[in-house]
């Protein structure tokens, strides 16, 4: 049977189909509609078109921003706010005529990287998304750790640890609190640190730093220091076997050079050997992990 995955993003939605051996046989992308009914229609249409092309039905897993509340079954915590309050699994199941399994998009990243990516062979993988938003998923023994409240890995909405005087109390986050890790480490925050309010794109900063621009160099160094503090907190609590970085900022080489040494100073241990690895599957990890949700979730 085919294993079909959907990565539901804020601006684009991707579908992929894996054959029984795990090989990718189909991939498509489409713009994400900015409304709930449109999302249901889009996913339904993508799955039906894929199955018509493949010549058979499959299981369906969906990676979403946010998670399903264990109390109500409704989507909560999604920065694509039109999803919040929807019974997305039930509505998709009704549209597709079969059960659909949902999980947080960072969990899907972790599943993919633990299965055959950078985290393959490690017992506990802490998989981080560093992009427009910041979050993480935890996979241990090949299975997702969602937690009692289904918030395991919601690392981006904890306060930045060991704040310095000029960092406190921190910028206001969309979640309503101040000082969240996401607001210090996301791409727009890094861009603003270098180029001031309103800047959004940090992609060019490494090249500018390489060319000797002091402002870019300082912004990247401070971002690496904040990431090191935030990950040291994870090591002190979870002590994962590896940390995998994904998302747009994960392509910045200096993170793998600077963060491990900076992190060691904040970990409560005489030795810190936790590898920090670049995601092998890049921005495909989410959809590939979603396709495997029926194998590993729970």
Phi and psi restraints in degrees (value plus and minus 20) as a CYANA .aco file:
   2 UNK   PHI     -89.2   -49.2
   2 UNK   PSI     127.6   167.6
   3 UNK   PHI    -133.7   -93.7
   3 UNK   PSI      93.9   133.9
   4 UNK   PHI    -125.8   -85.8
   4 UNK   PSI     110.5   150.5
   5 UNK   PHI    -138.8   -98.8
   5 UNK   PSI     125.5   165.5
   6 UNK   PHI    -145.8  -105.8
   6 UNK   PSI     109.0   149.0
   7 UNK   PHI    -128.3   -88.3
   7 UNK   PSI      84.7   124.7
   8 UNK   PHI    -111.0   -71.0
   8 UNK   PSI      82.5   122.5
   9 UNK   PHI    -122.1   -82.1
   9 UNK   PSI     151.6   191.6
  10 UNK   PHI     -89.0   -49.0
  10 UNK   PSI     -51.5   -11.5
  11 UNK   PHI    -136.2   -96.2
  11 UNK   PSI     -47.1    -7.1
  12 UNK   PHI    -157.9  -117.9
  12 UNK   PSI     132.5   172.5
  13 UNK   PHI    -143.8  -103.8
  13 UNK   PSI     113.6   153.6
  14 UNK   PHI    -139.5   -99.5
  14 UNK   PSI     123.9   163.9
  15 UNK   PHI    -141.5  -101.5
  15 UNK   PSI     122.0   162.0
  16 UNK   PHI    -160.6  -120.6
  16 UNK   PSI     130.0   170.0
  17 UNK   PHI    -145.1  -105.1
  17 UNK   PSI     108.8   148.8
  18 UNK   PHI    -124.6   -84.6
  18 UNK   PSI     119.6   159.6
  19 UNK   PHI    -100.5   -60.5
  19 UNK   PSI     155.3   195.3
  20 UNK   PHI     -77.7   -37.7
  20 UNK   PSI     -43.1    -3.1
  21 UNK   PHI    -108.2   -68.2
  21 UNK   PSI     -21.2    18.8
  22 UNK   PHI      71.4   111.4
  22 UNK   PSI     -16.4    23.6
  23 UNK   PHI    -100.9   -60.9
  23 UNK   PSI     122.6   162.6
  24 UNK   PHI     -97.6   -57.6
  24 UNK   PSI     102.9   142.9
  25 UNK   PHI    -131.1   -91.1
  25 UNK   PSI     -32.4     7.6
  26 UNK   PHI    -179.1  -139.1
  26 UNK   PSI     119.1   159.1
  27 UNK   PHI    -165.1  -125.1
  27 UNK   PSI     117.0   157.0
  28 UNK   PHI    -164.1  -124.1
  28 UNK   PSI     134.5   174.5
  29 UNK   PHI    -151.1  -111.1
  29 UNK   PSI     129.9   169.9
  30 UNK   PHI    -169.0  -129.0
  30 UNK   PSI     132.9   172.9
  31 UNK   PHI     -82.4   -42.4
  31 UNK   PSI     122.6   162.6
  32 UNK   PHI    -105.7   -65.7
  32 UNK   PSI     103.8   143.8
  33 UNK   PHI     -87.0   -47.0
  33 UNK   PSI     125.8   165.8
  34 UNK   PHI    -108.0   -68.0
  34 UNK   PSI      19.5    59.5
  35 UNK   PHI    -174.1  -134.1
  35 UNK   PSI     135.8   175.8
  36 UNK   PHI     -85.2   -45.2
  36 UNK   PSI     -69.4   -29.4
  37 UNK   PHI     -81.0   -41.0
  37 UNK   PSI     -57.1   -17.1
  38 UNK   PHI     -84.1   -44.1
  38 UNK   PSI     -56.9   -16.9
  39 UNK   PHI     -84.5   -44.5
  39 UNK   PSI     -64.0   -24.0
  40 UNK   PHI     -80.2   -40.2
  40 UNK   PSI     -65.1   -25.1
  41 UNK   PHI     -85.1   -45.1
  41 UNK   PSI     -61.2   -21.2
  42 UNK   PHI     -82.9   -42.9
  42 UNK   PSI     -70.6   -30.6
  43 UNK   PHI     -83.3   -43.3
  43 UNK   PSI     -62.8   -22.8
  44 UNK   PHI     -78.1   -38.1
  44 UNK   PSI     -64.9   -24.9
  45 UNK   PHI     -86.4   -46.4
  45 UNK   PSI     -59.8   -19.8
  46 UNK   PHI     -83.1   -43.1
  46 UNK   PSI     -63.7   -23.7
  47 UNK   PHI     -86.4   -46.4
  47 UNK   PSI     -64.9   -24.9
  48 UNK   PHI     -84.2   -44.2
  48 UNK   PSI     -61.1   -21.1
  49 UNK   PHI     -86.3   -46.3
  49 UNK   PSI     -59.8   -19.8
  50 UNK   PHI     -84.0   -44.0
  50 UNK   PSI     -64.4   -24.4
  51 UNK   PHI     -87.8   -47.8
  51 UNK   PSI     -53.4   -13.4
  52 UNK   PHI     -84.7   -44.7
  52 UNK   PSI     -59.4   -19.4
  53 UNK   PHI     -90.8   -50.8
  53 UNK   PSI     -57.7   -17.7
  54 UNK   PHI     -99.0   -59.0
  54 UNK   PSI     -44.5    -4.5
  55 UNK   PHI      61.2   101.2
  55 UNK   PSI       8.4    48.4
  56 UNK   PHI    -196.5  -156.5
  56 UNK   PSI     142.4   182.4
  57 UNK   PHI    -108.9   -68.9
  57 UNK   PSI     145.1   185.1
  58 UNK   PHI    -168.6  -128.6
  58 UNK   PSI     153.1   193.1
  59 UNK   PHI     -94.6   -54.6
  59 UNK   PSI     134.5   174.5
  60 UNK   PHI    -147.8  -107.8
  60 UNK   PSI     104.7   144.7
  61 UNK   PHI    -141.7  -101.7
  61 UNK   PSI     124.2   164.2
  62 UNK   PHI    -150.5  -110.5
  62 UNK   PSI     106.5   146.5
  63 UNK   PHI    -113.7   -73.7
  63 UNK   PSI     109.6   149.6
  64 UNK   PHI    -147.3  -107.3
  64 UNK   PSI     133.5   173.5
  65 UNK   PHI     -93.4   -53.4
  65 UNK   PSI     110.4   150.4
  66 UNK   PHI      74.9   114.9
  66 UNK   PSI    -183.8  -143.8
  67 UNK   PHI    -175.3  -135.3
  67 UNK   PSI     150.9   190.9
  68 UNK   PHI    -112.1   -72.1
  68 UNK   PSI     109.7   149.7
  69 UNK   PHI     -86.3   -46.3
  69 UNK   PSI     111.1   151.1
  70 UNK   PHI     -90.0   -50.0
  70 UNK   PSI     -36.0     4.0
  71 UNK   PHI    -104.5   -64.5
  71 UNK   PSI     -60.4   -20.4
  72 UNK   PHI    -135.9   -95.9
  72 UNK   PSI     -40.0     0.0
  73 UNK   PHI      58.8    98.8
  73 UNK   PSI     -14.4    25.6
  74 UNK   PHI    -115.1   -75.1
  74 UNK   PSI     131.7   171.7
  75 UNK   PHI     -86.3   -46.3
  75 UNK   PSI     116.2   156.2
  76 UNK   PHI    -162.5  -122.5
  76 UNK   PSI     135.4   175.4
  77 UNK   PHI      55.5    95.5
  77 UNK   PSI      -3.2    36.8
  78 UNK   PHI    -109.2   -69.2
  78 UNK   PSI     110.4   150.4
  79 UNK   PHI     -95.0   -55.0
  79 UNK   PSI     -33.9     6.1
  80 UNK   PHI    -103.6   -63.6
  80 UNK   PSI      63.8   103.8
  81 UNK   PHI     -83.3   -43.3
  81 UNK   PSI     -39.8     0.2
  82 UNK   PHI     -88.7   -48.7
  82 UNK   PSI     -32.9     7.1
  83 UNK   PHI    -102.6   -62.6
  83 UNK   PSI     -46.9    -6.9
  84 UNK   PHI     -82.7   -42.7
  84 UNK   PSI     113.5   153.5
  85 UNK   PHI      69.6   109.6
  85 UNK   PSI     -23.7    16.3
  86 UNK   PHI    -111.0   -71.0
  86 UNK   PSI     127.8   167.8
  87 UNK   PHI    -112.5   -72.5
  87 UNK   PSI      53.1    93.1
  88 UNK   PHI     -85.4   -45.4
  88 UNK   PSI     -60.3   -20.3
  89 UNK   PHI     -84.2   -44.2
  89 UNK   PSI     -63.5   -23.5
  90 UNK   PHI     -88.4   -48.4
  90 UNK   PSI     -60.2   -20.2
  91 UNK   PHI     -89.0   -49.0
  91 UNK   PSI     -57.4   -17.4
  92 UNK   PHI     -90.0   -50.0
  92 UNK   PSI     -58.0   -18.0
  93 UNK   PHI     -81.1   -41.1
  93 UNK   PSI     -61.6   -21.6
  94 UNK   PHI     -85.2   -45.2
  94 UNK   PSI     -58.9   -18.9
  95 UNK   PHI     -88.1   -48.1
  95 UNK   PSI     -56.5   -16.5
  96 UNK   PHI    -119.8   -79.8
  96 UNK   PSI     -31.0     9.0
  97 UNK   PHI      52.7    92.7
  97 UNK   PSI      11.7    51.7
  98 UNK   PHI    -184.8  -144.8
  98 UNK   PSI     141.4   181.4
  99 UNK   PHI     -84.6   -44.6
  99 UNK   PSI     127.0   167.0
 100 UNK   PHI    -147.2  -107.2
 100 UNK   PSI     114.5   154.5
 101 UNK   PHI    -123.9   -83.9
 101 UNK   PSI     110.0   150.0
 102 UNK   PHI    -135.8   -95.8
 102 UNK   PSI     128.1   168.1
 103 UNK   PHI    -173.6  -133.6
 103 UNK   PSI     144.1   184.1
 104 UNK   PHI     -79.2   -39.2
 104 UNK   PSI     125.7   165.7
 105 UNK   PHI     -83.6   -43.6
 105 UNK   PSI     -50.8   -10.8
 106 UNK   PHI     -91.1   -51.1
 106 UNK   PSI     -52.7   -12.7
 107 UNK   PHI     -81.8   -41.8
 107 UNK   PSI     -61.2   -21.2
 108 UNK   PHI     -84.3   -44.3
 108 UNK   PSI     -60.0   -20.0
 109 UNK   PHI     -75.6   -35.6
 109 UNK   PSI     -68.3   -28.3
 110 UNK   PHI     -80.9   -40.9
 110 UNK   PSI     -61.7   -21.7
 111 UNK   PHI     -79.2   -39.2
 111 UNK   PSI     -68.0   -28.0
 112 UNK   PHI     -85.1   -45.1
 112 UNK   PSI     -66.5   -26.5
 113 UNK   PHI     -90.0   -50.0
 113 UNK   PSI     -50.7   -10.7
 114 UNK   PHI     -94.0   -54.0
 114 UNK   PSI     -52.1   -12.1
 115 UNK   PHI     -91.9   -51.9
 115 UNK   PSI     -72.4   -32.4
 116 UNK   PHI    -171.1  -131.1
 116 UNK   PSI       7.2    47.2
 117 UNK   PHI    -132.9   -92.9
 117 UNK   PSI    -168.3  -128.3
 118 UNK   PHI     -83.8   -43.8
 118 UNK   PSI     -46.3    -6.3
 119 UNK   PHI    -112.2   -72.2
 119 UNK   PSI     -14.7    25.3
 120 UNK   PHI     -80.8   -40.8
 120 UNK   PSI     111.3   151.3
 121 UNK   PHI      72.0   112.0
 121 UNK   PSI     -27.9    12.1
 122 UNK   PHI    -115.2   -75.2
 122 UNK   PSI     123.0   163.0
 123 UNK   PHI     -89.6   -49.6
 123 UNK   PSI     -72.4   -32.4
 124 UNK   PHI    -141.3  -101.3
 124 UNK   PSI     102.8   142.8
 125 UNK   PHI    -133.3   -93.3
 125 UNK   PSI     105.8   145.8
 126 UNK   PHI    -124.1   -84.1
 126 UNK   PSI      89.1   129.1
 127 UNK   PHI    -126.0   -86.0
 127 UNK   PSI     100.1   140.1
 128 UNK   PHI    -128.4   -88.4
 128 UNK   PSI     115.2   155.2
 129 UNK   PHI    -122.4   -82.4
 129 UNK   PSI     100.9   140.9
 130 UNK   PHI    -137.4   -97.4
 130 UNK   PSI      78.1   118.1
 131 UNK   PHI    -170.5  -130.5
 131 UNK   PSI    -157.8  -117.8
 132 UNK   PHI     -80.9   -40.9
 132 UNK   PSI     -52.6   -12.6
 133 UNK   PHI    -140.2  -100.2
 133 UNK   PSI     154.1   194.1
 134 UNK   PHI    -155.4  -115.4
 134 UNK   PSI     109.1   149.1
 135 UNK   PHI    -181.6  -141.6
 135 UNK   PSI    -195.7  -155.7
 136 UNK   PHI    -175.5  -135.5
 136 UNK   PSI     138.8   178.8
 137 UNK   PHI    -148.3  -108.3
 137 UNK   PSI     132.0   172.0
 138 UNK   PHI    -140.3  -100.3
 138 UNK   PSI     105.1   145.1
 139 UNK   PHI    -143.0  -103.0
 139 UNK   PSI     105.7   145.7
 140 UNK   PHI    -151.6  -111.6
 140 UNK   PSI     110.2   150.2
 141 UNK   PHI      40.4    80.4
 141 UNK   PSI       8.4    48.4
 142 UNK   PHI      62.5   102.5
 142 UNK   PSI     -16.9    23.1
 143 UNK   PHI    -144.7  -104.7
 143 UNK   PSI     130.2   170.2
 144 UNK   PHI     -90.4   -50.4
 144 UNK   PSI     114.5   154.5
 145 UNK   PHI    -120.2   -80.2
 145 UNK   PSI      83.6   123.6
 146 UNK   PHI    -115.0   -75.0
 146 UNK   PSI     -47.6    -7.6
 147 UNK   PHI      66.6   106.6
 147 UNK   PSI     144.8   184.8
 148 UNK   PHI     -78.1   -38.1
 148 UNK   PSI     -60.2   -20.2
 149 UNK   PHI    -119.3   -79.3
 149 UNK   PSI     -13.4    26.6
 150 UNK   PHI      38.9    78.9
 150 UNK   PSI      18.9    58.9
 151 UNK   PHI    -144.3  -104.3
 151 UNK   PSI     -10.3    29.7
 152 UNK   PHI     -78.0   -38.0
 152 UNK   PSI     111.4   151.4
 153 UNK   PHI      73.0   113.0
 153 UNK   PSI     -23.1    16.9
 154 UNK   PHI     -96.8   -56.8
 154 UNK   PSI      39.4    79.4
 155 UNK   PHI     -90.4   -50.4
 155 UNK   PSI     -51.8   -11.8
 156 UNK   PHI     -86.7   -46.7
 156 UNK   PSI     -37.7     2.3
 157 UNK   PHI    -131.4   -91.4
 157 UNK   PSI      12.5    52.5
 158 UNK   PHI    -125.2   -85.2
 158 UNK   PSI     136.8   176.8
 159 UNK   PHI     -91.0   -51.0
 159 UNK   PSI     126.3   166.3
 160 UNK   PHI     -77.9   -37.9
 160 UNK   PSI     105.1   145.1
 161 UNK   PHI     -98.3   -58.3
 161 UNK   PSI     136.9   176.9
 162 UNK   PHI      31.1    71.1
 162 UNK   PSI      30.4    70.4
 163 UNK   PHI     -81.4   -41.4
 163 UNK   PSI     122.3   162.3
 164 UNK   PHI    -107.8   -67.8
 164 UNK   PSI     145.0   185.0
 165 UNK   PHI     -77.0   -37.0
 165 UNK   PSI     -59.8   -19.8
 166 UNK   PHI    -101.3   -61.3
 166 UNK   PSI     -22.3    17.7
 167 UNK   PHI    -114.7   -74.7
 167 UNK   PSI     -45.8    -5.8
 168 UNK   PHI     -99.0   -59.0
 168 UNK   PSI     120.1   160.1
 169 UNK   PHI    -108.0   -68.0
 169 UNK   PSI     -17.4    22.6
 170 UNK   PHI      74.2   114.2
 170 UNK   PSI     138.6   178.6
 171 UNK   PHI     -90.4   -50.4
 171 UNK   PSI     135.7   175.7
 172 UNK   PHI     -91.9   -51.9
 172 UNK   PSI     111.2   151.2
 173 UNK   PHI    -116.7   -76.7
 173 UNK   PSI     137.0   177.0
 174 UNK   PHI     -82.6   -42.6
 174 UNK   PSI     -39.4     0.6
 175 UNK   PHI     -96.0   -56.0
 175 UNK   PSI     -29.5    10.5
 176 UNK   PHI      83.9   123.9
 176 UNK   PSI     -27.1    12.9
 177 UNK   PHI    -128.3   -88.3
 177 UNK   PSI     145.9   185.9
 178 UNK   PHI    -125.8   -85.8
 178 UNK   PSI     130.8   170.8
 179 UNK   PHI      61.2   101.2
 179 UNK   PSI      -5.4    34.6
 180 UNK   PHI     -84.4   -44.4
 180 UNK   PSI     124.6   164.6
 181 UNK   PHI     -72.1   -32.1
 181 UNK   PSI     -60.6   -20.6
 182 UNK   PHI     -75.8   -35.8
 182 UNK   PSI     -61.0   -21.0
 183 UNK   PHI     -94.5   -54.5
 183 UNK   PSI     -34.7     5.3
 184 UNK   PHI    -114.7   -74.7
 184 UNK   PSI     -49.4    -9.4
 185 UNK   PHI    -130.2   -90.2
 185 UNK   PSI     -29.5    10.5
 186 UNK   PHI     -89.7   -49.7
 186 UNK   PSI     143.3   183.3
 187 UNK   PHI     -77.0   -37.0
 187 UNK   PSI     -68.3   -28.3
 188 UNK   PHI     -80.7   -40.7
 188 UNK   PSI     -54.6   -14.6
 189 UNK   PHI     -85.7   -45.7
 189 UNK   PSI     -59.9   -19.9
 190 UNK   PHI     -85.7   -45.7
 190 UNK   PSI     -61.7   -21.7
 191 UNK   PHI     -82.0   -42.0
 191 UNK   PSI     -62.7   -22.7
 192 UNK   PHI     -85.1   -45.1
 192 UNK   PSI     -56.3   -16.3
 193 UNK   PHI     -82.2   -42.2
 193 UNK   PSI     -51.6   -11.6
 194 UNK   PHI    -109.7   -69.7
 194 UNK   PSI     -59.7   -19.7
 195 UNK   PHI    -142.6  -102.6
 195 UNK   PSI     -14.9    25.1
 196 UNK   PHI      70.5   110.5
 196 UNK   PSI     152.9   192.9
 197 UNK   PHI     -74.8   -34.8
 197 UNK   PSI     118.8   158.8
 198 UNK   PHI      75.4   115.4
 198 UNK   PSI     -39.2     0.8
 199 UNK   PHI     -89.6   -49.6
 199 UNK   PSI     122.0   162.0
 200 UNK   PHI    -148.3  -108.3
 200 UNK   PSI     -45.0    -5.0
 201 UNK   PHI    -127.7   -87.7
 201 UNK   PSI      95.2   135.2
 202 UNK   PHI    -119.6   -79.6
 202 UNK   PSI     -17.2    22.8
 203 UNK   PHI     -80.6   -40.6
 203 UNK   PSI     -53.1   -13.1
 204 UNK   PHI    -105.4   -65.4
 204 UNK   PSI     -23.0    17.0
 205 UNK   PHI     -84.2   -44.2
 205 UNK   PSI     -61.6   -21.6
 206 UNK   PHI     -79.1   -39.1
 206 UNK   PSI     -61.1   -21.1
 207 UNK   PHI     -86.0   -46.0
 207 UNK   PSI     -57.8   -17.8
 208 UNK   PHI     -86.6   -46.6
 208 UNK   PSI     -59.6   -19.6
 209 UNK   PHI     -85.9   -45.9
 209 UNK   PSI     -60.6   -20.6
 210 UNK   PHI     -81.8   -41.8
 210 UNK   PSI     -51.8   -11.8
 211 UNK   PHI    -100.8   -60.8
 211 UNK   PSI     -21.8    18.2
 212 UNK   PHI      79.7   119.7
 212 UNK   PSI      -9.4    30.6
 213 UNK   PHI     -94.3   -54.3
 213 UNK   PSI      98.6   138.6
 214 UNK   PHI     -85.3   -45.3
 214 UNK   PSI     -58.5   -18.5
 215 UNK   PHI     -83.6   -43.6
 215 UNK   PSI     -63.7   -23.7
 216 UNK   PHI     -86.7   -46.7
 216 UNK   PSI     -62.1   -22.1
 217 UNK   PHI     -80.8   -40.8
 217 UNK   PSI     -63.8   -23.8
 218 UNK   PHI     -85.7   -45.7
 218 UNK   PSI     -61.4   -21.4
 219 UNK   PHI     -85.1   -45.1
 219 UNK   PSI     -62.0   -22.0
 220 UNK   PHI     -86.4   -46.4
 220 UNK   PSI     -60.1   -20.1
 221 UNK   PHI     -85.5   -45.5
 221 UNK   PSI     -61.4   -21.4
 222 UNK   PHI     -88.9   -48.9
 222 UNK   PSI     -57.7   -17.7
 223 UNK   PHI     -82.7   -42.7
 223 UNK   PSI     -63.0   -23.0
 224 UNK   PHI     -83.0   -43.0
 224 UNK   PSI     -58.8   -18.8
 225 UNK   PHI     -85.1   -45.1
 225 UNK   PSI     -61.2   -21.2
 226 UNK   PHI     -87.3   -47.3
 226 UNK   PSI     -59.9   -19.9
 227 UNK   PHI     -83.1   -43.1
 227 UNK   PSI     -59.7   -19.7
 228 UNK   PHI     -82.2   -42.2
 228 UNK   PSI     -63.4   -23.4
 229 UNK   PHI     -83.1   -43.1
 229 UNK   PSI     -63.6   -23.6
 230 UNK   PHI     -85.5   -45.5
 230 UNK   PSI     -59.1   -19.1
 231 UNK   PHI     -95.3   -55.3
 231 UNK   PSI     -51.3   -11.3
 232 UNK   PHI     -79.8   -39.8
 232 UNK   PSI     -57.2   -17.2
 233 UNK   PHI     -79.8   -39.8
 233 UNK   PSI     -61.6   -21.6
 234 UNK   PHI     -83.2   -43.2
 234 UNK   PSI     -64.7   -24.7
 235 UNK   PHI     -83.2   -43.2
 235 UNK   PSI     -59.7   -19.7
 236 UNK   PHI     -85.5   -45.5
 236 UNK   PSI     -48.1    -8.1
 237 UNK   PHI    -115.9   -75.9
 237 UNK   PSI     -67.7   -27.7
 238 UNK   PHI    -123.8   -83.8
 238 UNK   PSI     -52.6   -12.6
 239 UNK   PHI      29.9    69.9
 239 UNK   PSI      40.0    80.0
 240 UNK   PHI     -88.2   -48.2
 240 UNK   PSI     142.0   182.0
 241 UNK   PHI     -96.0   -56.0
 241 UNK   PSI     -44.7    -4.7
 242 UNK   PHI    -178.3  -138.3
 242 UNK   PSI     139.8   179.8
 243 UNK   PHI    -140.5  -100.5
 243 UNK   PSI     106.5   146.5
 244 UNK   PHI    -131.7   -91.7
 244 UNK   PSI     109.5   149.5
 245 UNK   PHI    -123.7   -83.7
 245 UNK   PSI     114.1   154.1
 246 UNK   PHI    -157.0  -117.0
 246 UNK   PSI     159.2   199.2
 247 UNK   PHI      71.9   111.9
 247 UNK   PSI     149.5   189.5
 248 UNK   PHI     -76.8   -36.8
 248 UNK   PSI     -59.6   -19.6
 249 UNK   PHI     -93.8   -53.8
 249 UNK   PSI     -36.8     3.2
 250 UNK   PHI     -87.4   -47.4
 250 UNK   PSI     -32.1     7.9
 251 UNK   PHI    -102.6   -62.6
 251 UNK   PSI     -20.0    20.0
 252 UNK   PHI    -106.5   -66.5
 252 UNK   PSI      91.8   131.8
 253 UNK   PHI     -80.1   -40.1
 253 UNK   PSI     -51.5   -11.5
 254 UNK   PHI     -83.7   -43.7
 254 UNK   PSI     -44.6    -4.6
 255 UNK   PHI     -80.3   -40.3
 255 UNK   PSI     -60.0   -20.0
 256 UNK   PHI     -96.8   -56.8
 256 UNK   PSI     -37.8     2.2
 257 UNK   PHI    -109.0   -69.0
 257 UNK   PSI     -58.5   -18.5
 258 UNK   PHI    -116.8   -76.8
 258 UNK   PSI     -57.5   -17.5
 259 UNK   PHI     -85.8   -45.8
 259 UNK   PSI     -64.8   -24.8
 260 UNK   PHI     -76.1   -36.1
 260 UNK   PSI     -64.7   -24.7
 261 UNK   PHI     -88.4   -48.4
 261 UNK   PSI     -61.3   -21.3
 262 UNK   PHI     -85.3   -45.3
 262 UNK   PSI     -58.9   -18.9
 263 UNK   PHI     -83.4   -43.4
 263 UNK   PSI     -57.5   -17.5
 264 UNK   PHI     -77.8   -37.8
 264 UNK   PSI     -50.8   -10.8
 265 UNK   PHI     -91.2   -51.2
 265 UNK   PSI     -32.2     7.8
 266 UNK   PHI    -132.4   -92.4
 266 UNK   PSI     -25.6    14.4
 267 UNK   PHI    -107.1   -67.1
 267 UNK   PSI     115.0   155.0
 268 UNK   PHI    -102.1   -62.1
 268 UNK   PSI      49.1    89.1
 269 UNK   PHI    -178.5  -138.5
 269 UNK   PSI     135.5   175.5
 270 UNK   PHI    -102.4   -62.4
 270 UNK   PSI     -29.8    10.2
 271 UNK   PHI    -165.0  -125.0
 271 UNK   PSI     121.3   161.3
 272 UNK   PHI    -153.4  -113.4
 272 UNK   PSI      86.8   126.8
 273 UNK   PHI    -135.3   -95.3
 273 UNK   PSI      -7.6    32.4
 274 UNK   PHI     -82.4   -42.4
 274 UNK   PSI      97.4   137.4
 275 UNK   PHI     -94.2   -54.2
 275 UNK   PSI     119.4   159.4
 276 UNK   PHI    -129.6   -89.6
 276 UNK   PSI      96.2   136.2
 277 UNK   PHI    -140.5  -100.5
 277 UNK   PSI     128.4   168.4
 278 UNK   PHI    -103.1   -63.1
 278 UNK   PSI     113.7   153.7
 279 UNK   PHI     -75.6   -35.6
 279 UNK   PSI     112.3   152.3
 280 UNK   PHI     -93.9   -53.9
 280 UNK   PSI     -55.1   -15.1
 281 UNK   PHI    -114.6   -74.6
 281 UNK   PSI     -18.0    22.0
 282 UNK   PHI      36.0    76.0
 282 UNK   PSI    -156.5  -116.5
 283 UNK   PHI     -99.1   -59.1
 283 UNK   PSI     -15.6    24.4
 284 UNK   PHI    -108.7   -68.7
 284 UNK   PSI     -30.6     9.4
 285 UNK   PHI     -79.5   -39.5
 285 UNK   PSI     -60.1   -20.1
 286 UNK   PHI     -81.4   -41.4
 286 UNK   PSI     -67.9   -27.9
 287 UNK   PHI     -91.0   -51.0
 287 UNK   PSI     -54.8   -14.8
 288 UNK   PHI     -89.1   -49.1
 288 UNK   PSI     -56.9   -16.9
 289 UNK   PHI     -88.3   -48.3
 289 UNK   PSI     -58.6   -18.6
 290 UNK   PHI     -79.9   -39.9
 290 UNK   PSI     -58.2   -18.2
 291 UNK   PHI     -83.7   -43.7
 291 UNK   PSI     -43.5    -3.5
 292 UNK   PHI    -117.0   -77.0
 292 UNK   PSI     -14.6    25.4
 293 UNK   PHI     -79.5   -39.5
 293 UNK   PSI     -54.6   -14.6
 294 UNK   PHI     -90.7   -50.7
 294 UNK   PSI     -36.9     3.1
 295 UNK   PHI    -107.3   -67.3
 295 UNK   PSI     -49.3    -9.3
 296 UNK   PHI    -144.6  -104.6
 296 UNK   PSI     -41.7    -1.7
 297 UNK   PHI     -91.8   -51.8
 297 UNK   PSI     134.5   174.5
